[in-house]
């Protein structure tokens, strides 16, 4: 995907998956500020491309408090 044509709303799932798997601290902070906990939890639970360890970590991190 061309970074110049990515729309953060339209391509939210793709962006979240990449950040969850490969993001650094700044990117993760941006993701938390930009997307809802509900969306992050949904992506972590339904994604077919996240690595198993990544999926487990993000499922724990997105549990409602």
N, CA, C, O and CB atoms as a CASP TS submission, in Angstrom:
PFRMAT TS
TARGET T0000
AUTHOR 0000-0000-0000
METHOD Language model
MODEL 1
PARENT N/A
ATOM      1  N   UNK     1       0.844  -1.164   0.000  1.00  0.00           N
ATOM      2  CA  UNK     1       0.000   0.000   0.000  1.00  0.00           C
ATOM      3  C   UNK     1       0.897   1.238   0.000  1.00  0.00           C
ATOM      4  O   UNK     1       1.876   1.312   0.743  1.00  0.00           O
ATOM      5  CB  UNK     1      -0.965  -0.008   1.218  1.00  0.00           C
ATOM      6  N   UNK     2       0.550   2.191  -0.833  1.00  0.00           N
ATOM      7  CA  UNK     2       1.324   3.421  -0.950  1.00  0.00           C
ATOM      8  C   UNK     2       1.040   4.340   0.240  1.00  0.00           C
ATOM      9  O   UNK     2      -0.105   4.747   0.435  1.00  0.00           O
ATOM     10  CB  UNK     2       1.002   4.139  -2.277  1.00  0.00           C
ATOM     11  N   UNK     3       2.060   4.676   1.041  1.00  0.00           N
ATOM     12  CA  UNK     3       1.859   5.524   2.223  1.00  0.00           C
ATOM     13  C   UNK     3       1.206   6.869   1.912  1.00  0.00           C
ATOM     14  O   UNK     3       0.540   7.448   2.770  1.00  0.00           O
ATOM     15  CB  UNK     3       3.177   5.765   2.897  1.00  0.00           C
ATOM     16  N   UNK     4       1.392   7.361   0.703  1.00  0.00           N
ATOM     17  CA  UNK     4       0.823   8.655   0.325  1.00  0.00           C
ATOM     18  C   UNK     4      -0.689   8.596   0.133  1.00  0.00           C
ATOM     19  O   UNK     4      -1.361   9.626   0.185  1.00  0.00           O
ATOM     20  CB  UNK     4       1.476   9.153  -0.945  1.00  0.00           C
ATOM     21  N   UNK     5      -1.222   7.409  -0.085  1.00  0.00           N
ATOM     22  CA  UNK     5      -2.663   7.294  -0.364  1.00  0.00           C
ATOM     23  C   UNK     5      -3.441   6.672   0.789  1.00  0.00           C
ATOM     24  O   UNK     5      -4.631   6.392   0.642  1.00  0.00           O
ATOM     25  CB  UNK     5      -2.883   6.471  -1.615  1.00  0.00           C
ATOM     26  N   UNK     6      -2.801   6.451   1.925  1.00  0.00           N
ATOM     27  CA  UNK     6      -3.484   5.822   3.056  1.00  0.00           C
ATOM     28  C   UNK     6      -4.371   6.847   3.757  1.00  0.00           C
ATOM     29  O   UNK     6      -3.933   7.944   4.103  1.00  0.00           O
ATOM     30  CB  UNK     6      -2.460   5.216   4.054  1.00  0.00           C
ATOM     31  N   UNK     7      -5.616   6.463   3.951  1.00  0.00           N
ATOM     32  CA  UNK     7      -6.583   7.275   4.695  1.00  0.00           C
ATOM     33  C   UNK     7      -6.744   6.630   6.066  1.00  0.00           C
ATOM     34  O   UNK     7      -7.071   5.447   6.148  1.00  0.00           O
ATOM     35  CB  UNK     7      -7.974   7.382   3.937  1.00  0.00           C
ATOM     36  N   UNK     8      -6.520   7.385   7.156  1.00  0.00           N
ATOM     37  CA  UNK     8      -6.503   6.767   8.481  1.00  0.00           C
ATOM     38  C   UNK     8      -7.859   6.233   8.914  1.00  0.00           C
ATOM     39  O   UNK     8      -7.906   5.368   9.788  1.00  0.00           O
ATOM     40  CB  UNK     8      -6.017   7.756   9.493  1.00  0.00           C
ATOM     41  N   UNK     9      -8.951   6.700   8.352  1.00  0.00           N
ATOM     42  CA  UNK     9     -10.266   6.138   8.678  1.00  0.00           C
ATOM     43  C   UNK     9     -10.582   4.946   7.778  1.00  0.00           C
ATOM     44  O   UNK     9     -10.987   3.886   8.254  1.00  0.00           O
ATOM     45  CB  UNK     9     -11.364   7.213   8.539  1.00  0.00           C
ATOM     46  N   UNK    10     -10.393   5.132   6.489  1.00  0.00           N
ATOM     47  CA  UNK    10     -10.716   4.088   5.517  1.00  0.00           C
ATOM     48  C   UNK    10      -9.838   2.849   5.683  1.00  0.00           C
ATOM     49  O   UNK    10     -10.309   1.726   5.503  1.00  0.00           O
ATOM     50  CB  UNK    10     -10.572   4.631   4.108  1.00  0.00           C
ATOM     51  N   UNK    11      -8.572   3.047   6.024  1.00  0.00           N
ATOM     52  CA  UNK    11      -7.618   1.951   6.142  1.00  0.00           C
ATOM     53  C   UNK    11      -7.238   1.670   7.595  1.00  0.00           C
ATOM     54  O   UNK    11      -6.135   1.197   7.869  1.00  0.00           O
ATOM     55  CB  UNK    11      -6.373   2.261   5.337  1.00  0.00           C
ATOM     56  N   UNK    12      -8.140   1.958   8.515  1.00  0.00           N
ATOM     57  CA  UNK    12      -7.866   1.828   9.951  1.00  0.00           C
ATOM     58  C   UNK    12      -7.384   0.427  10.319  1.00  0.00           C
ATOM     59  O   UNK    12      -6.392   0.287  11.035  1.00  0.00           O
ATOM     60  CB  UNK    12      -9.115   2.167  10.755  1.00  0.00           C
ATOM     61  N   UNK    13      -8.062  -0.599   9.847  1.00  0.00           N
ATOM     62  CA  UNK    13      -7.692  -1.967  10.207  1.00  0.00           C
ATOM     63  C   UNK    13      -6.252  -2.273   9.785  1.00  0.00           C
ATOM     64  O   UNK    13      -5.478  -2.831  10.563  1.00  0.00           O
ATOM     65  CB  UNK    13      -8.661  -2.973   9.556  1.00  0.00           C
ATOM     66  N   UNK    14      -5.903  -1.911   8.574  1.00  0.00           N
ATOM     67  CA  UNK    14      -4.550  -2.145   8.064  1.00  0.00           C
ATOM     68  C   UNK    14      -3.518  -1.409   8.922  1.00  0.00           C
ATOM     69  O   UNK    14      -2.500  -1.987   9.303  1.00  0.00           O
ATOM     70  CB  UNK    14      -4.443  -1.691   6.589  1.00  0.00           C
ATOM     71  N   UNK    15      -3.780  -0.143   9.224  1.00  0.00           N
ATOM     72  CA  UNK    15      -2.848   0.665  10.015  1.00  0.00           C
ATOM     73  C   UNK    15      -2.677   0.069  11.410  1.00  0.00           C
ATOM     74  O   UNK    15      -1.558  -0.070  11.905  1.00  0.00           O
ATOM     75  CB  UNK    15      -3.342   2.124  10.114  1.00  0.00           C
ATOM     76  N   UNK    16      -3.796  -0.279  12.034  1.00  0.00           N
ATOM     77  CA  UNK    16      -3.753  -0.844  13.388  1.00  0.00           C
ATOM     78  C   UNK    16      -2.971  -2.153  13.409  1.00  0.00           C
ATOM     79  O   UNK    16      -2.145  -2.365  14.297  1.00  0.00           O
ATOM     80  CB  UNK    16      -5.177  -1.074  13.920  1.00  0.00           C
ATOM     81  N   UNK    17      -3.222  -3.025  12.449  1.00  0.00           N
ATOM     82  CA  UNK    17      -2.497  -4.302  12.396  1.00  0.00           C
ATOM     83  C   UNK    17      -0.995  -4.084  12.277  1.00  0.00           C
ATOM     84  O   UNK    17      -0.213  -4.749  12.956  1.00  0.00           O
ATOM     85  CB  UNK    17      -2.991  -5.148  11.221  1.00  0.00           C
ATOM     86  N   UNK    18      -0.596  -3.162  11.422  1.00  0.00           N
ATOM     87  CA  UNK    18       0.840  -2.902  11.247  1.00  0.00           C
ATOM     88  C   UNK    18       1.450  -2.360  12.532  1.00  0.00           C
ATOM     89  O   UNK    18       2.533  -2.783  12.936  1.00  0.00           O
ATOM     90  CB  UNK    18       1.076  -1.910  10.092  1.00  0.00           C
ATOM     91  N   UNK    19       0.753  -1.423  13.176  1.00  0.00           N
ATOM     92  CA  UNK    19       1.296  -0.847  14.406  1.00  0.00           C
ATOM     93  C   UNK    19       1.320  -1.884  15.518  1.00  0.00           C
ATOM     94  O   UNK    19       2.290  -1.954  16.272  1.00  0.00           O
ATOM     95  CB  UNK    19       0.475   0.376  14.841  1.00  0.00           C
ATOM     96  N   UNK    20       0.275  -2.687  15.632  1.00  0.00           N
ATOM     97  CA  UNK    20       0.254  -3.714  16.677  1.00  0.00           C
ATOM     98  C   UNK    20       1.409  -4.687  16.510  1.00  0.00           C
ATOM     99  O   UNK    20       2.022  -5.092  17.498  1.00  0.00           O
ATOM    100  CB  UNK    20      -1.074  -4.472  16.658  1.00  0.00           C
ATOM    101  N   UNK    21       1.710  -5.062  15.296  1.00  0.00           N
ATOM    102  CA  UNK    21       2.785  -6.029  15.048  1.00  0.00           C
ATOM    103  C   UNK    21       4.180  -5.404  15.056  1.00  0.00           C
ATOM    104  O   UNK    21       5.122  -6.012  15.564  1.00  0.00           O
ATOM    105  CB  UNK    21       2.556  -6.711  13.725  1.00  0.00           C
ATOM    106  N   UNK    22       4.323  -4.214  14.508  1.00  0.00           N
ATOM    107  CA  UNK    22       5.664  -3.678  14.256  1.00  0.00           C
ATOM    108  C   UNK    22       5.910  -2.264  14.788  1.00  0.00           C
ATOM    109  O   UNK    22       7.005  -1.730  14.613  1.00  0.00           O
ATOM    110  CB  UNK    22       5.919  -3.686  12.799  1.00  0.00           C
ATOM    111  N   UNK    23       4.921  -1.651  15.430  1.00  0.00           N
ATOM    112  CA  UNK    23       5.033  -0.255  15.833  1.00  0.00           C
ATOM    113  C   UNK    23       5.979  -0.009  16.997  1.00  0.00           C
ATOM    114  O   UNK    23       6.181  -0.872  17.851  1.00  0.00           O
ATOM    115  CB  UNK    23       3.697   0.260  16.186  1.00  0.00           C
ATOM    116  N   UNK    24       6.550   1.183  17.010  1.00  0.00           N
ATOM    117  CA  UNK    24       7.384   1.597  18.139  1.00  0.00           C
ATOM    118  C   UNK    24       6.510   2.343  19.152  1.00  0.00           C
ATOM    119  O   UNK    24       5.302   2.475  18.953  1.00  0.00           O
ATOM    120  CB  UNK    24       8.575   2.497  17.659  1.00  0.00           C
ATOM    121  N   UNK    25       7.116   2.825  20.227  1.00  0.00           N
ATOM    122  CA  UNK    25       6.354   3.475  21.300  1.00  0.00           C
ATOM    123  C   UNK    25       5.546   4.675  20.811  1.00  0.00           C
ATOM    124  O   UNK    25       4.379   4.826  21.174  1.00  0.00           O
ATOM    125  CB  UNK    25       7.293   3.917  22.400  1.00  0.00           C
ATOM    126  N   UNK    26       6.152   5.519  20.000  1.00  0.00           N
ATOM    127  CA  UNK    26       5.457   6.707  19.501  1.00  0.00           C
ATOM    128  C   UNK    26       4.267   6.330  18.624  1.00  0.00           C
ATOM    129  O   UNK    26       3.206   6.948  18.714  1.00  0.00           O
ATOM    130  CB  UNK    26       6.423   7.594  18.715  1.00  0.00           C
ATOM    131  N   UNK    27       4.440   5.327  17.787  1.00  0.00           N
ATOM    132  CA  UNK    27       3.353   4.885  16.906  1.00  0.00           C
ATOM    133  C   UNK    27       2.208   4.281  17.708  1.00  0.00           C
ATOM    134  O   UNK    27       1.041   4.502  17.385  1.00  0.00           O
ATOM    135  CB  UNK    27       3.871   3.865  15.885  1.00  0.00           C
ATOM    136  N   UNK    28       2.529   3.520  18.751  1.00  0.00           N
ATOM    137  CA  UNK    28       1.494   2.928  19.601  1.00  0.00           C
ATOM    138  C   UNK    28       0.734   4.028  20.339  1.00  0.00           C
ATOM    139  O   UNK    28      -0.491   3.962  20.442  1.00  0.00           O
ATOM    140  CB  UNK    28       2.117   1.928  20.610  1.00  0.00           C
ATOM    141  N   UNK    29       1.431   5.030  20.850  1.00  0.00           N
ATOM    142  CA  UNK    29       0.756   6.156  21.518  1.00  0.00           C
ATOM    143  C   UNK    29      -0.193   6.860  20.550  1.00  0.00           C
ATOM    144  O   UNK    29      -1.323   7.191  20.911  1.00  0.00           O
ATOM    145  CB  UNK    29       1.795   7.165  22.074  1.00  0.00           C
ATOM    146  N   UNK    30       0.266   7.086  19.328  1.00  0.00           N
ATOM    147  CA  UNK    30      -0.574   7.720  18.314  1.00  0.00           C
ATOM    148  C   UNK    30      -1.819   6.872  18.057  1.00  0.00           C
ATOM    149  O   UNK    30      -2.927   7.401  17.966  1.00  0.00           O
ATOM    150  CB  UNK    30       0.219   7.929  17.002  1.00  0.00           C
ATOM    151  N   UNK    31      -1.637   5.561  17.940  1.00  0.00           N
ATOM    152  CA  UNK    31      -2.755   4.655  17.688  1.00  0.00           C
ATOM    153  C   UNK    31      -3.788   4.746  18.806  1.00  0.00           C
ATOM    154  O   UNK    31      -4.985   4.817  18.527  1.00  0.00           O
ATOM    155  CB  UNK    31      -2.255   3.210  17.546  1.00  0.00           C
ATOM    156  N   UNK    32      -3.346   4.746  20.082  1.00  0.00           N
ATOM    157  CA  UNK    32      -4.267   4.840  21.216  1.00  0.00           C
ATOM    158  C   UNK    32      -5.055   6.138  21.182  1.00  0.00           C
ATOM    159  O   UNK    32      -6.236   6.158  21.529  1.00  0.00           O
ATOM    160  CB  UNK    32      -3.505   4.730  22.534  1.00  0.00           C
ATOM    161  N   UNK    33      -4.407   7.234  20.761  1.00  0.00           N
ATOM    162  CA  UNK    33      -5.080   8.537  20.700  1.00  0.00           C
ATOM    163  C   UNK    33      -6.040   8.635  19.520  1.00  0.00           C
ATOM    164  O   UNK    33      -7.052   9.332  19.595  1.00  0.00           O
ATOM    165  CB  UNK    33      -4.052   9.653  20.614  1.00  0.00           C
ATOM    166  N   UNK    34      -5.723   7.940  18.434  1.00  0.00           N
ATOM    167  CA  UNK    34      -6.460   8.074  17.186  1.00  0.00           C
ATOM    168  C   UNK    34      -7.665   7.140  17.087  1.00  0.00           C
ATOM    169  O   UNK    34      -8.702   7.524  16.545  1.00  0.00           O
ATOM    170  CB  UNK    34      -5.540   7.823  16.035  1.00  0.00           C
ATOM    171  N   UNK    35      -7.541   5.932  17.600  1.00  0.00           N
ATOM    172  CA  UNK    35      -8.591   4.930  17.438  1.00  0.00           C
ATOM    173  C   UNK    35      -9.196   4.535  18.782  1.00  0.00           C
ATOM    174  O   UNK    35      -8.528   4.583  19.815  1.00  0.00           O
ATOM    175  CB  UNK    35      -8.039   3.694  16.730  1.00  0.00           C
ATOM    176  N   UNK    36     -10.444   4.151  18.753  1.00  0.00           N
ATOM    177  CA  UNK    36     -11.146   3.770  19.984  1.00  0.00           C
ATOM    178  C   UNK    36     -10.666   2.413  20.493  1.00  0.00           C
ATOM    179  O   UNK    36     -10.202   1.565  19.731  1.00  0.00           O
ATOM    180  CB  UNK    36     -12.666   3.735  19.746  1.00  0.00           C
ATOM    181  N   UNK    37     -10.792   2.242  21.786  1.00  0.00           N
ATOM    182  CA  UNK    37     -10.443   0.956  22.412  1.00  0.00           C
ATOM    183  C   UNK    37     -11.287  -0.159  21.796  1.00  0.00           C
ATOM    184  O   UNK    37     -10.803  -1.273  21.600  1.00  0.00           O
ATOM    185  CB  UNK    37     -10.656   1.011  23.960  1.00  0.00           C
ATOM    186  N   UNK    38     -12.528   0.139  21.499  1.00  0.00           N
ATOM    187  CA  UNK    38     -13.438  -0.849  20.896  1.00  0.00           C
ATOM    188  C   UNK    38     -12.899  -1.330  19.545  1.00  0.00           C
ATOM    189  O   UNK    38     -12.892  -2.529  19.270  1.00  0.00           O
ATOM    190  CB  UNK    38     -14.855  -0.244  20.719  1.00  0.00           C
ATOM    191  N   UNK    39     -12.447  -0.391  18.702  1.00  0.00           N
ATOM    192  CA  UNK    39     -11.899  -0.759  17.401  1.00  0.00           C
ATOM    193  C   UNK    39     -10.606  -1.549  17.558  1.00  0.00           C
ATOM    194  O   UNK    39     -10.395  -2.537  16.855  1.00  0.00           O
ATOM    195  CB  UNK    39     -11.653   0.489  16.552  1.00  0.00           C
ATOM    196  N   UNK    40      -9.745  -1.126  18.470  1.00  0.00           N
ATOM    197  CA  UNK    40      -8.485  -1.843  18.693  1.00  0.00           C
ATOM    198  C   UNK    40      -8.756  -3.272  19.163  1.00  0.00           C
ATOM    199  O   UNK    40      -8.101  -4.212  18.714  1.00  0.00           O
ATOM    200  CB  UNK    40      -7.611  -1.098  19.727  1.00  0.00           C
ATOM    201  N   UNK    41      -9.721  -3.431  20.064  1.00  0.00           N
ATOM    202  CA  UNK    41     -10.076  -4.762  20.565  1.00  0.00           C
ATOM    203  C   UNK    41     -10.637  -5.626  19.430  1.00  0.00           C
ATOM    204  O   UNK    41     -10.325  -6.813  19.332  1.00  0.00           O
ATOM    205  CB  UNK    41     -11.106  -4.653  21.720  1.00  0.00           C
ATOM    206  N   UNK    42     -11.456  -5.026  18.584  1.00  0.00           N
ATOM    207  CA  UNK    42     -12.033  -5.752  17.455  1.00  0.00           C
ATOM    208  C   UNK    42     -10.946  -6.237  16.488  1.00  0.00           C
ATOM    209  O   UNK    42     -10.961  -7.388  16.054  1.00  0.00           O
ATOM    210  CB  UNK    42     -13.038  -4.862  16.713  1.00  0.00           C
ATOM    211  N   UNK    43     -10.020  -5.359  16.164  1.00  0.00           N
ATOM    212  CA  UNK    43      -8.931  -5.745  15.260  1.00  0.00           C
ATOM    213  C   UNK    43      -8.086  -6.847  15.887  1.00  0.00           C
ATOM    214  O   UNK    43      -7.744  -7.823  15.219  1.00  0.00           O
ATOM    215  CB  UNK    43      -8.048  -4.526  14.916  1.00  0.00           C
ATOM    216  N   UNK    44      -7.749  -6.698  17.159  1.00  0.00           N
ATOM    217  CA  UNK    44      -6.928  -7.707  17.836  1.00  0.00           C
ATOM    218  C   UNK    44      -7.637  -9.062  17.863  1.00  0.00           C
ATOM    219  O   UNK    44      -6.985 -10.101  17.755  1.00  0.00           O
ATOM    220  CB  UNK    44      -6.598  -7.255  19.270  1.00  0.00           C
ATOM    221  N   UNK    45      -8.944  -9.060  18.004  1.00  0.00           N
ATOM    222  CA  UNK    45      -9.694 -10.309  18.093  1.00  0.00           C
ATOM    223  C   UNK    45      -9.977 -10.975  16.760  1.00  0.00           C
ATOM    224  O   UNK    45     -10.086 -12.199  16.686  1.00  0.00           O
ATOM    225  CB  UNK    45     -10.972 -10.062  18.779  1.00  0.00           C
ATOM    226  N   UNK    46     -10.099 -10.173  15.695  1.00  0.00           N
ATOM    227  CA  UNK    46     -10.538 -10.719  14.406  1.00  0.00           C
ATOM    228  C   UNK    46      -9.452 -10.804  13.333  1.00  0.00           C
ATOM    229  O   UNK    46      -9.646 -11.465  12.313  1.00  0.00           O
ATOM    230  CB  UNK    46     -11.651  -9.893  13.887  1.00  0.00           C
ATOM    231  N   UNK    47      -8.325 -10.151  13.548  1.00  0.00           N
ATOM    232  CA  UNK    47      -7.290 -10.097  12.528  1.00  0.00           C
ATOM    233  C   UNK    47      -6.725 -11.481  12.220  1.00  0.00           C
ATOM    234  O   UNK    47      -6.500 -12.295  13.115  1.00  0.00           O
ATOM    235  CB  UNK    47      -6.174  -9.168  12.967  1.00  0.00           C
ATOM    236  N   UNK    48      -6.508 -11.720  10.948  1.00  0.00           N
ATOM    237  CA  UNK    48      -5.908 -12.980  10.516  1.00  0.00           C
ATOM    238  C   UNK    48      -4.414 -12.839  10.249  1.00  0.00           C
ATOM    239  O   UNK    48      -3.731 -13.825   9.972  1.00  0.00           O
ATOM    240  CB  UNK    48      -6.607 -13.490   9.267  1.00  0.00           C
ATOM    241  N   UNK    49      -3.911 -11.611  10.334  1.00  0.00           N
ATOM    242  CA  UNK    49      -2.501 -11.398  10.004  1.00  0.00           C
ATOM    243  C   UNK    49      -1.622 -11.150  11.224  1.00  0.00           C
ATOM    244  O   UNK    49      -0.398 -11.209  11.109  1.00  0.00           O
ATOM    245  CB  UNK    49      -2.375 -10.241   9.062  1.00  0.00           C
ATOM    246  N   UNK    50      -2.205 -10.874  12.384  1.00  0.00           N
ATOM    247  CA  UNK    50      -1.388 -10.650  13.576  1.00  0.00           C
ATOM    248  C   UNK    50      -0.738 -11.951  14.026  1.00  0.00           C
ATOM    249  O   UNK    50      -1.337 -13.023  13.951  1.00  0.00           O
ATOM    250  CB  UNK    50      -2.237 -10.058  14.713  1.00  0.00           C
ATOM    251  N   UNK    51       0.488 -11.834  14.489  1.00  0.00           N
ATOM    252  CA  UNK    51       1.176 -12.996  15.044  1.00  0.00           C
ATOM    253  C   UNK    51       0.468 -13.405  16.336  1.00  0.00           C
ATOM    254  O   UNK    51      -0.076 -12.545  17.028  1.00  0.00           O
ATOM    255  CB  UNK    51       2.692 -12.688  15.304  1.00  0.00           C
ATOM    256  N   UNK    52       0.460 -14.697  16.678  1.00  0.00           N
ATOM    257  CA  UNK    52      -0.259 -15.168  17.873  1.00  0.00           C
ATOM    258  C   UNK    52       0.130 -14.438  19.157  1.00  0.00           C
ATOM    259  O   UNK    52      -0.745 -14.088  19.949  1.00  0.00           O
ATOM    260  CB  UNK    52      -0.017 -16.639  18.057  1.00  0.00           C
ATOM    261  N   UNK    53       1.412 -14.205  19.377  1.00  0.00           N
ATOM    262  CA  UNK    53       1.843 -13.497  20.587  1.00  0.00           C
ATOM    263  C   UNK    53       1.335 -12.060  20.593  1.00  0.00           C
ATOM    264  O   UNK    53       0.926 -11.537  21.630  1.00  0.00           O
ATOM    265  CB  UNK    53       3.374 -13.511  20.699  1.00  0.00           C
ATOM    266  N   UNK    54       1.367 -11.432  19.425  1.00  0.00           N
ATOM    267  CA  UNK    54       0.871 -10.065  19.308  1.00  0.00           C
ATOM    268  C   UNK    54      -0.610 -10.019  19.625  1.00  0.00           C
ATOM    269  O   UNK    54      -1.066  -9.157  20.375  1.00  0.00           O
ATOM    270  CB  UNK    54       1.135  -9.506  17.905  1.00  0.00           C
ATOM    271  N   UNK    55      -1.356 -10.943  19.054  1.00  0.00           N
ATOM    272  CA  UNK    55      -2.811 -11.004  19.284  1.00  0.00           C
ATOM    273  C   UNK    55      -3.108 -11.164  20.775  1.00  0.00           C
ATOM    274  O   UNK    55      -3.966 -10.462  21.310  1.00  0.00           O
ATOM    275  CB  UNK    55      -3.446 -12.177  18.483  1.00  0.00           C
ATOM    276  N   UNK    56      -2.424 -12.058  21.435  1.00  0.00           N
ATOM    277  CA  UNK    56      -2.646 -12.292  22.866  1.00  0.00           C
ATOM    278  C   UNK    56      -2.359 -11.042  23.689  1.00  0.00           C
ATOM    279  O   UNK    56      -3.139 -10.683  24.570  1.00  0.00           O
ATOM    280  CB  UNK    56      -1.772 -13.447  23.356  1.00  0.00           C
ATOM    281  N   UNK    57      -1.250 -10.383  23.405  1.00  0.00           N
ATOM    282  CA  UNK    57      -0.890  -9.165  24.122  1.00  0.00           C
ATOM    283  C   UNK    57      -1.954  -8.093  23.948  1.00  0.00           C
ATOM    284  O   UNK    57      -2.395  -7.493  24.928  1.00  0.00           O
ATOM    285  CB  UNK    57       0.462  -8.645  23.641  1.00  0.00           C
ATOM    286  N   UNK    58      -2.372  -7.847  22.707  1.00  0.00           N
ATOM    287  CA  UNK    58      -3.334  -6.777  22.456  1.00  0.00           C
ATOM    288  C   UNK    58      -4.728  -7.116  22.958  1.00  0.00           C
ATOM    289  O   UNK    58      -5.483  -6.212  23.317  1.00  0.00           O
ATOM    290  CB  UNK    58      -3.392  -6.473  20.983  1.00  0.00           C
ATOM    291  N   UNK    59      -5.079  -8.362  22.992  1.00  0.00           N
ATOM    292  CA  UNK    59      -6.368  -8.725  23.605  1.00  0.00           C
ATOM    293  C   UNK    59      -6.372  -8.354  25.079  1.00  0.00           C
ATOM    294  O   UNK    59      -7.366  -7.842  25.592  1.00  0.00           O
ATOM    295  CB  UNK    59      -6.652 -10.237  23.436  1.00  0.00           C
ATOM    296  N   UNK    60      -5.253  -8.613  25.763  1.00  0.00           N
ATOM    297  CA  UNK    60      -5.146  -8.246  27.174  1.00  0.00           C
ATOM    298  C   UNK    60      -5.134  -6.716  27.358  1.00  0.00           C
ATOM    299  O   UNK    60      -5.745  -6.196  28.292  1.00  0.00           O
ATOM    300  CB  UNK    60      -3.872  -8.863  27.783  1.00  0.00           C
ATOM    301  N   UNK    61      -4.456  -6.025  26.487  1.00  0.00           N
ATOM    302  CA  UNK    61      -4.315  -4.579  26.634  1.00  0.00           C
ATOM    303  C   UNK    61      -5.589  -3.811  26.310  1.00  0.00           C
ATOM    304  O   UNK    61      -5.742  -2.668  26.743  1.00  0.00           O
ATOM    305  CB  UNK    61      -3.207  -4.090  25.756  1.00  0.00           C
ATOM    306  N   UNK    62      -6.505  -4.413  25.559  1.00  0.00           N
ATOM    307  CA  UNK    62      -7.714  -3.694  25.164  1.00  0.00           C
ATOM    308  C   UNK    62      -8.952  -4.104  25.955  1.00  0.00           C
ATOM    309  O   UNK    62     -10.065  -3.721  25.596  1.00  0.00           O
ATOM    310  CB  UNK    62      -7.968  -3.907  23.703  1.00  0.00           C
ATOM    311  N   UNK    63      -8.780  -4.863  27.005  1.00  0.00           N
ATOM    312  CA  UNK    63      -9.910  -5.249  27.843  1.00  0.00           C
ATOM    313  C   UNK    63     -10.476  -3.993  28.500  1.00  0.00           C
ATOM    314  O   UNK    63      -9.727  -3.148  28.992  1.00  0.00           O
ATOM    315  CB  UNK    63      -9.485  -6.305  28.919  1.00  0.00           C
ATOM    316  N   UNK    64     -11.795  -3.878  28.503  1.00  0.00           N
ATOM    317  CA  UNK    64     -12.460  -2.723  29.139  1.00  0.00           C
ATOM    318  C   UNK    64     -12.144  -2.656  30.612  1.00  0.00           C
ATOM    319  O   UNK    64     -12.105  -3.684  31.288  1.00  0.00           O
ATOM    320  CB  UNK    64     -13.976  -2.790  28.942  1.00  0.00           C
ATOM    321  N   UNK    65     -11.920  -1.470  31.115  1.00  0.00           N
ATOM    322  CA  UNK    65     -11.666  -1.270  32.546  1.00  0.00           C
ATOM    323  C   UNK    65     -12.910  -0.771  33.213  1.00  0.00           C
ATOM    324  O   UNK    65     -12.911  -0.538  34.422  1.00  0.00           O
ATOM    325  CB  UNK    65     -10.511  -0.289  32.778  1.00  0.00           C
TER
END
